[in-house]
Amino acid sequence: MWKFFEMYPTASDVSEASEKILEDLLQPIGLSKRRAKTLVRMSKEYQVKNWSEPIELYGIGKYANDAWKIFCTKGWKTAKPKDHALVWYHDWLLENYG
C-alpha cells in the first residue's frame, strides 16, 4: 500500500499509470489485472466526471460508498450499510449521535 501511494500520490498519477506496472505492484493481493484496469479508469473518472457520490465512479460499490458517507461526510445518517462492521459502527453512531 505504501509503495503504491509513494508511486502514485494523486488520482492524476494513477490515471496515467501503466497498467502493467500496476498489475505487478498489485499481484500479491490477487486479481491484479482487473484491479489495475479499475484503478486507472476510476481515477480518470474521479477527475473528469461530475459525480456527487463515489458509487457513480467505475469500480466503486455499495460498501465503499457507505464507508465514504459514514467516515468522510456528514451524511452518515442516510447510509444504509449491509457490511457487518459498517452496520455496527453506524448503529453506534445512531445511538450516540443520532
Contacts in CASP RR format, 6 or more apart in sequence:
PFRMAT RR
TARGET T0000
AUTHOR 0000-0000-0000
METHOD contacts of the structure
MODEL  1
MWKFFEMYPTASDVSEASEKILEDLLQPIGLSKRRAKTLVRMSKEYQVKN
WSEPIELYGIGKYANDAWKIFCTKGWKTAKPKDHALVWYHDWLLENYG
3 25 0 8 1.000
4 25 0 8 1.000
4 26 0 8 1.000
7 13 0 8 1.000
7 17 0 8 1.000
7 21 0 8 1.000
7 25 0 8 1.000
8 14 0 8 1.000
8 17 0 8 1.000
11 43 0 8 1.000
11 46 0 8 1.000
11 47 0 8 1.000
12 43 0 8 1.000
12 47 0 8 1.000
14 22 0 8 1.000
14 39 0 8 1.000
14 40 0 8 1.000
14 43 0 8 1.000
15 40 0 8 1.000
15 43 0 8 1.000
15 44 0 8 1.000
15 46 0 8 1.000
15 47 0 8 1.000
17 36 0 8 1.000
17 39 0 8 1.000
17 40 0 8 1.000
17 43 0 8 1.000
19 33 0 8 1.000
19 36 0 8 1.000
19 37 0 8 1.000
19 40 0 8 1.000
20 36 0 8 1.000
22 32 0 8 1.000
22 35 0 8 1.000
22 36 0 8 1.000
22 39 0 8 1.000
22 40 0 8 1.000
23 32 0 8 1.000
23 33 0 8 1.000
23 35 0 8 1.000
23 36 0 8 1.000
24 32 0 8 1.000
25 32 0 8 1.000
26 32 0 8 1.000
26 35 0 8 1.000
26 36 0 8 1.000
29 35 0 8 1.000
38 58 0 8 1.000
38 59 0 8 1.000
41 58 0 8 1.000
41 59 0 8 1.000
42 57 0 8 1.000
42 58 0 8 1.000
42 59 0 8 1.000
42 60 0 8 1.000
45 51 0 8 1.000
45 57 0 8 1.000
45 58 0 8 1.000
46 57 0 8 1.000
49 56 0 8 1.000
49 57 0 8 1.000
51 57 0 8 1.000
53 65 0 8 1.000
53 68 0 8 1.000
53 69 0 8 1.000
54 60 0 8 1.000
54 61 0 8 1.000
54 64 0 8 1.000
54 65 0 8 1.000
54 68 0 8 1.000
55 61 0 8 1.000
55 62 0 8 1.000
55 64 0 8 1.000
55 65 0 8 1.000
62 82 0 8 1.000
63 81 0 8 1.000
63 82 0 8 1.000
63 83 0 8 1.000
63 86 0 8 1.000
66 79 0 8 1.000
66 80 0 8 1.000
66 81 0 8 1.000
66 82 0 8 1.000
66 83 0 8 1.000
66 86 0 8 1.000
66 90 0 8 1.000
67 86 0 8 1.000
69 75 0 8 1.000
69 76 0 8 1.000
69 78 0 8 1.000
69 79 0 8 1.000
70 76 0 8 1.000
70 79 0 8 1.000
70 81 0 8 1.000
70 86 0 8 1.000
70 89 0 8 1.000
70 90 0 8 1.000
70 93 0 8 1.000
76 90 0 8 1.000
76 93 0 8 1.000
77 94 0 8 1.000
77 98 0 8 1.000
79 86 0 8 1.000
79 90 0 8 1.000
81 87 0 8 1.000
81 90 0 8 1.000
END
